[in-house]
Amino acid sequence: MAQSVAILGTRGYPSYYGGFETAVRKLAPYLADSGWDVTVYGRPDGVEVDDPDLDARVNRVITRGIESKALSTLSYGFTATVHAIRHRPDVVLIMNVANGYWLPLLKLFRIPTVINVDGMEWERAKWGRLAKFVFKTGARLTALFGDDLIVDSTEIGRRWEAEFKRGGTHIPYGGDPISVLELEPGLTSRGYVLFVARFVPENSVDAFIDAVELLDPAIPVVVVGSSGYGSHFEHRLLELSQHRGGVHLLGHISDDPRLASLWQHAGAYFHGHSVGGTNPALVQAMASGAPVVARDTVYNREVLASGAVFVQPDPKEIAAALERVMGDPELQTALSTAGKDRATASYSWDPVCAAYEIVIHSQIRHAGQPPTFARSGK
C-alpha cells in the first residue's frame, strides 16, 4: 500500500500564486512518481482547473474558509486539518506557520507533521499589529508541536534557533533551467529593466518607482506584479507610466515560460525583497539568466553569493546600479553566467524535491506513537 502525504497551507494544486504554490507544483508530481499517494488541499478560486501541466495522480481537495486578508489562512488551514484528520494520511506537510494553531490537533491524533516555516512573516510591513501577533504565536506553536521543520535558508534556520530554540532541515527552493525563449513583443533583448514582485512595502516597491523616475528615460522598464487589492503602488505605477514613456505594466503573470522569457532577456533585473529566506522568484531569475541588481540583505547574499550588484534601498543608488548594468554588456553577461551557474549548482528542483521526500518519509516512523512535544525557549 502506497504511503500517503497530505499537503496543506497553500492555495492548492496547481496554483501560481507564490513560492509555496510553486514548490507544490514541483513536489506533488515528484512524490507521485516515487509512489506516494499525494493529496493537496486548496481554495475554491486558488487553482488552475484546466492547467495542461496538471498531474491527474495528485488528489485535490477543496475546503471552505473565510475569504479575508486576516482570516483566510487560518480558516482554510483549519478545515483542511479537520479533513486530513478524518482521512488519516501517513504524514502531513504544512506550509506557513499560521497553521501552527492546528498542529496540536494533528499531534493529538498522532499524525506526523513537517512544517515549512517560510520567512519571518511577523516582520513584514504589510501586516498590522494583530496579524503580526497571530503569525508570531503560530510560529511559537510550530516550534512546540511540529515534528520536523524545514527552513529555506541557513539564515532563517539561525533565526529559529535563536528565537524558538528549534532547528530545521535546510531545503531551499529550486529553479528550472530554460532554453532560449521567444522575446516579449515590443522589447529588445538586454534592452530593458525588469521588476517582478508582489506589491508590498518589504519588496522595495516605492524605492524602485523613485529610482525609475531618476533613470535615463530612454531605458524601457517592465513591471510584473500586483498587490491583489489595488494599493497605492498600483496608483503610483499607473501615474509613472502616464508621464514617463517606456513603462510596461504587465500585472500578475502565471505563465511560467513568459515570465522566464522576461528574466532571460532582461538587461537588469531588480530584486528588492528584504524579508524572508530563499525567494523562489530570485532563484528562477538566476536560472533564467537575468543579470541581477539586488537589495543588500543577508538572505539575498546567501542565494546570490557574488553573482549580483548589491544596493541599499536608496533610489539614487538603485538607479545608478541599473544604469551601470544596462550600459555594460560584459557585466550583463558575467552576472547572467554567474546566476545560472549558481542556480544549477545549489538550487535545482530535483535535489530539492528529493530532500523533501527524505524529511517527510522520516516522520512516518512516528505514526502511532504517543504524542510528544518539542521544547521551546519561548
VMD Tcl script that draws the C-alpha trace (Angstrom):
set ca {
  {0.00 0.00 0.00}
  {1.36 3.40 -1.00}
  {2.48 5.79 1.67}
  {0.27 8.87 1.84}
  {1.10 12.52 2.33}
  {-1.28 15.46 2.64}
  {-0.05 18.96 1.81}
  {-1.90 21.91 3.29}
  {-1.34 25.62 3.73}
  {-1.20 26.64 0.05}
  {-3.88 27.80 -2.37}
  {-3.91 24.35 -3.93}
  {-2.61 22.40 -6.90}
  {-1.82 23.58 -9.45}
  {-1.58 27.21 -8.37}
  {0.68 30.07 -9.40}
  {0.14 32.47 -6.51}
  {3.52 32.38 -4.77}
  {6.55 30.42 -3.65}
  {4.69 27.77 -1.67}
  {2.47 27.08 -4.66}
  {5.49 26.82 -6.97}
  {7.08 24.30 -4.62}
  {3.91 22.19 -4.51}
  {3.63 22.20 -8.32}
  {7.10 20.64 -8.42}
  {6.89 18.43 -5.33}
  {3.48 16.80 -5.74}
  {4.21 15.12 -9.12}
  {7.70 14.18 -7.90}
  {6.22 12.33 -4.93}
  {3.63 10.69 -7.17}
  {6.48 9.47 -9.40}
  {8.05 7.94 -6.28}
  {4.89 6.01 -5.49}
  {3.32 8.28 -2.88}
  {-0.42 8.83 -2.58}
  {-0.45 12.64 -2.67}
  {-3.30 14.93 -1.58}
  {-3.10 18.71 -1.85}
  {-5.63 20.92 -0.07}
  {-6.68 24.17 -1.71}
  {-9.15 27.00 -2.02}
  {-12.08 27.29 -4.46}
  {-10.55 30.08 -6.56}
  {-6.89 29.26 -5.94}
  {-6.21 26.63 -8.59}
  {-5.94 26.42 -12.36}
  {-8.60 23.83 -13.20}
  {-7.63 23.48 -16.86}
  {-3.85 23.64 -16.44}
  {-2.28 21.46 -19.18}
  {0.53 20.51 -16.77}
  {-1.87 19.15 -14.14}
  {-0.85 15.70 -12.90}
  {-4.01 13.62 -12.52}
  {-2.33 11.38 -9.94}
  {-2.37 14.23 -7.42}
  {-5.58 14.22 -5.37}
  {-7.02 17.70 -4.98}
  {-9.33 18.60 -2.10}
  {-11.04 21.99 -1.89}
  {-12.22 23.05 1.56}
  {-14.19 26.02 2.81}
  {-12.82 29.09 4.52}
  {-13.32 32.77 5.18}
  {-12.17 34.97 2.32}
  {-10.48 37.84 4.10}
  {-6.94 39.12 4.38}
  {-6.93 38.43 8.12}
  {-8.70 35.07 8.34}
  {-8.23 33.18 5.07}
  {-5.04 31.31 6.01}
  {-6.30 30.34 9.46}
  {-9.77 29.28 8.31}
  {-8.64 27.25 5.30}
  {-5.91 25.69 7.41}
  {-8.47 24.59 9.99}
  {-10.89 22.99 7.51}
  {-8.02 21.24 5.71}
  {-6.70 19.96 9.03}
  {-10.10 18.55 10.01}
  {-10.41 16.80 6.65}
  {-6.88 15.38 6.96}
  {-7.63 14.04 10.44}
  {-10.69 12.24 9.09}
  {-8.70 10.62 6.28}
  {-5.54 9.87 8.28}
  {-2.59 10.37 5.91}
  {0.73 8.88 6.97}
  {2.27 12.34 7.21}
  {1.19 15.96 6.69}
  {3.39 18.59 5.04}
  {2.32 22.06 6.14}
  {3.27 25.36 4.55}
  {3.16 28.52 6.69}
  {3.48 28.89 10.46}
  {-0.01 30.42 10.65}
  {-1.18 26.80 10.54}
  {0.74 26.15 13.75}
  {-2.55 26.71 15.58}
  {-3.83 23.39 14.25}
  {-0.74 21.31 14.98}
  {-1.99 20.23 18.44}
  {-4.98 18.57 16.71}
  {-2.73 16.60 14.40}
  {-0.48 15.74 17.32}
  {-3.49 14.53 19.31}
  {-4.43 12.14 16.50}
  {-0.80 11.00 16.15}
  {-0.39 12.24 12.58}
  {3.27 13.22 11.97}
  {3.91 16.71 10.64}
  {6.60 18.53 8.68}
  {6.31 22.31 8.50}
  {7.96 24.72 6.06}
  {8.26 27.79 8.28}
  {8.83 30.25 5.37}
  {10.30 33.61 6.39}
  {9.74 35.73 9.48}
  {6.20 36.63 8.44}
  {5.55 38.79 11.51}
  {8.29 41.19 10.33}
  {6.50 42.06 7.10}
  {5.38 45.69 6.93}
  {2.10 44.79 5.21}
  {0.72 43.25 8.41}
  {-0.85 45.19 11.27}
  {-0.14 44.58 14.94}
  {-2.80 41.88 15.35}
  {-1.70 39.94 12.25}
  {1.93 40.08 13.39}
  {0.87 38.71 16.78}
  {-1.07 35.91 15.08}
  {1.93 34.89 12.96}
  {4.40 35.09 15.86}
  {2.10 32.96 18.03}
  {1.72 30.50 15.16}
  {5.50 30.26 14.99}
  {5.74 29.55 18.72}
  {3.12 26.80 18.36}
  {5.00 25.41 15.38}
  {8.16 25.25 17.46}
  {6.28 23.46 20.24}
  {4.16 20.99 18.27}
  {5.83 20.48 14.88}
  {7.61 17.16 14.45}
  {10.13 18.45 11.91}
  {10.77 21.88 10.43}
  {12.05 22.95 7.02}
  {13.87 26.26 6.58}
  {14.55 27.59 3.11}
  {17.75 29.43 4.05}
  {20.50 28.98 6.59}
  {19.82 32.47 7.96}
  {16.17 31.58 8.65}
  {17.44 28.46 10.42}
  {19.76 30.58 12.55}
  {16.88 32.91 13.45}
  {14.67 29.98 14.51}
  {17.45 28.55 16.63}
  {17.90 31.92 18.33}
  {14.23 32.83 18.85}
  {12.49 29.48 19.30}
  {15.27 27.03 20.19}
  {14.25 24.79 17.27}
  {16.46 23.68 14.43}
  {15.25 22.75 10.99}
  {16.33 20.95 7.83}
  {17.63 23.39 5.23}
  {15.84 22.89 1.90}
  {15.79 25.88 -0.47}
  {13.59 26.47 -3.50}
  {14.57 25.38 -6.99}
  {14.75 26.85 -10.44}
  {14.16 25.36 -13.87}
  {16.94 25.63 -16.47}
  {15.48 27.02 -19.67}
  {16.28 27.02 -23.36}
  {16.24 30.18 -25.47}
  {12.74 31.62 -25.31}
  {10.90 33.97 -27.61}
  {11.28 37.64 -26.76}
  {8.24 39.50 -25.43}
  {6.78 41.60 -28.29}
  {7.85 45.23 -28.18}
  {11.02 44.61 -26.20}
  {14.71 44.25 -27.09}
  {16.92 41.55 -25.61}
  {19.10 43.01 -22.83}
  {17.41 46.33 -23.51}
  {15.07 46.79 -20.54}
  {14.99 46.92 -16.75}
  {12.72 44.31 -15.12}
  {10.96 44.30 -11.75}
  {8.99 41.24 -10.60}
  {7.37 41.25 -7.16}
  {4.20 41.31 -5.15}
  {3.45 44.94 -4.38}
  {4.13 45.06 -0.65}
  {6.38 47.50 1.25}
  {9.13 44.99 2.09}
  {9.79 44.40 -1.62}
  {11.16 47.95 -2.08}
  {8.40 48.94 -4.49}
  {8.40 52.63 -3.59}
  {12.20 52.80 -3.80}
  {12.11 51.16 -7.24}
  {9.45 53.57 -8.52}
  {11.52 56.51 -7.25}
  {14.58 55.01 -8.97}
  {12.75 54.68 -12.29}
  {11.94 58.38 -12.15}
  {15.71 59.01 -11.98}
  {16.60 56.57 -14.77}
  {17.54 57.64 -18.27}
  {14.09 58.00 -19.93}
  {15.41 56.05 -22.93}
  {15.63 52.85 -20.86}
  {12.40 50.80 -21.04}
  {11.07 49.44 -17.75}
  {8.93 46.31 -17.38}
  {6.95 45.73 -14.17}
  {5.34 42.39 -13.30}
  {3.18 42.00 -10.22}
  {0.26 43.39 -8.25}
  {-0.93 43.82 -4.69}
  {-4.14 41.92 -5.33}
  {-6.31 44.67 -3.87}
  {-5.45 47.95 -5.64}
  {-2.86 49.50 -3.34}
  {-1.14 52.87 -3.67}
  {1.68 51.06 -5.50}
  {-0.62 50.41 -8.47}
  {-1.68 54.05 -8.46}
  {1.93 55.24 -8.38}
  {2.94 52.92 -11.22}
  {-0.03 53.98 -13.32}
  {0.89 57.64 -12.83}
  {4.51 56.80 -13.67}
  {3.52 55.08 -16.92}
  {1.44 58.11 -17.90}
  {4.20 60.68 -17.54}
  {7.25 58.55 -18.41}
  {7.45 56.70 -21.69}
  {8.60 53.11 -21.96}
  {6.99 51.77 -18.77}
  {5.24 48.45 -19.40}
  {2.85 47.34 -16.62}
  {2.09 43.66 -17.19}
  {0.28 42.82 -13.95}
  {0.46 39.34 -12.43}
  {1.79 36.67 -14.81}
  {1.03 32.98 -14.17}
  {2.52 31.82 -17.47}
  {5.88 30.38 -16.42}
  {7.55 30.43 -19.88}
  {6.51 34.04 -20.45}
  {7.93 35.10 -17.10}
  {11.13 33.11 -17.72}
  {11.48 34.87 -21.07}
  {11.24 38.27 -19.41}
  {14.02 37.29 -17.00}
  {16.13 35.71 -19.74}
  {16.12 38.78 -21.97}
  {16.25 41.46 -19.26}
  {19.17 43.86 -19.26}
  {18.93 44.24 -15.49}
  {16.55 42.63 -13.02}
  {15.99 44.49 -9.75}
  {15.23 42.21 -6.80}
  {14.12 44.31 -3.87}
  {12.89 41.68 -1.41}
  {14.08 42.40 2.10}
  {12.25 39.89 4.35}
  {12.27 36.11 4.12}
  {14.78 33.49 3.14}
  {15.36 31.99 -0.28}
  {12.99 33.74 -2.67}
  {11.60 31.47 -5.44}
  {11.37 34.30 -7.96}
  {15.03 35.16 -7.43}
  {16.10 31.55 -7.90}
  {14.15 31.27 -11.17}
  {15.51 34.63 -12.34}
  {19.03 33.27 -11.79}
  {18.24 30.02 -13.59}
  {16.82 32.06 -16.48}
  {19.99 34.11 -16.80}
  {18.84 37.52 -15.60}
  {21.60 39.99 -14.65}
  {20.61 40.80 -11.06}
  {20.74 44.04 -9.11}
  {19.60 43.10 -5.59}
  {18.83 44.82 -2.34}
  {21.67 44.06 0.05}
  {20.28 41.66 2.64}
  {21.75 38.60 4.32}
  {19.13 36.47 2.55}
  {19.89 37.77 -0.94}
  {23.65 37.45 -0.41}
  {23.21 33.85 0.70}
  {21.40 33.00 -2.54}
  {23.37 35.14 -4.99}
  {26.85 34.95 -3.46}
  {28.97 37.22 -5.70}
  {26.67 36.94 -8.71}
  {24.88 40.30 -8.38}
  {25.30 44.02 -7.92}
  {24.08 44.77 -4.38}
  {22.49 48.09 -3.39}
  {20.87 49.76 -0.43}
  {17.18 50.73 -0.74}
  {18.11 54.22 -1.87}
  {16.55 55.36 -5.18}
  {19.72 57.13 -6.35}
  {21.85 54.06 -5.63}
  {19.35 51.73 -7.33}
  {19.11 53.95 -10.41}
  {22.90 54.24 -10.67}
  {23.35 50.46 -10.41}
  {20.66 49.76 -13.00}
  {22.18 52.26 -15.44}
  {25.63 50.78 -14.84}
  {24.46 47.25 -15.70}
  {22.33 48.41 -18.61}
  {25.33 50.22 -20.08}
  {27.82 47.36 -19.76}
  {27.17 44.26 -21.93}
  {30.20 42.45 -20.47}
  {28.87 42.94 -16.94}
  {25.44 41.72 -18.06}
  {27.00 38.53 -19.43}
  {29.10 37.98 -16.31}
  {26.12 38.40 -13.97}
  {23.92 36.20 -16.15}
  {26.50 33.40 -16.23}
  {27.20 33.61 -12.50}
  {23.49 33.38 -11.67}
  {22.87 30.39 -13.93}
  {25.92 28.54 -12.61}
  {24.90 29.10 -9.00}
  {21.27 28.09 -9.67}
  {22.42 24.87 -11.31}
  {24.84 24.03 -8.50}
  {22.68 24.87 -5.48}
  {19.06 25.48 -6.48}
  {17.74 22.72 -8.74}
  {14.30 21.20 -8.26}
  {15.22 17.50 -8.37}
  {17.54 17.58 -5.33}
  {15.12 19.97 -3.59}
  {12.21 17.54 -4.05}
  {14.40 14.59 -3.08}
  {15.29 16.36 0.17}
  {11.61 16.97 0.93}
  {10.87 13.29 0.37}
  {13.61 12.25 2.78}
  {12.26 14.54 5.51}
  {8.58 13.59 5.17}
  {9.44 9.88 4.95}
  {11.50 10.10 8.12}
  {8.42 11.23 10.07}
  {6.25 8.25 9.21}
  {8.00 6.15 11.83}
  {6.36 8.35 14.49}
  {2.84 7.32 13.46}
  {1.01 5.52 16.23}
  {3.37 6.65 18.98}
  {2.08 8.66 21.95}
  {2.16 12.45 21.44}
  {5.40 14.15 22.39}
  {6.08 17.86 22.48}
  {9.14 19.78 21.36}
  {10.87 22.04 23.81}
  {10.90 25.73 23.02}
  {12.73 28.61 24.60}
  {9.65 30.82 24.26}
}
mol new
graphics top color blue
foreach p $ca { graphics top sphere $p radius 0.5 }
foreach p [lrange $ca 0 end-1] q [lrange $ca 1 end] { graphics top cylinder $p $q radius 0.2 }
display resetview
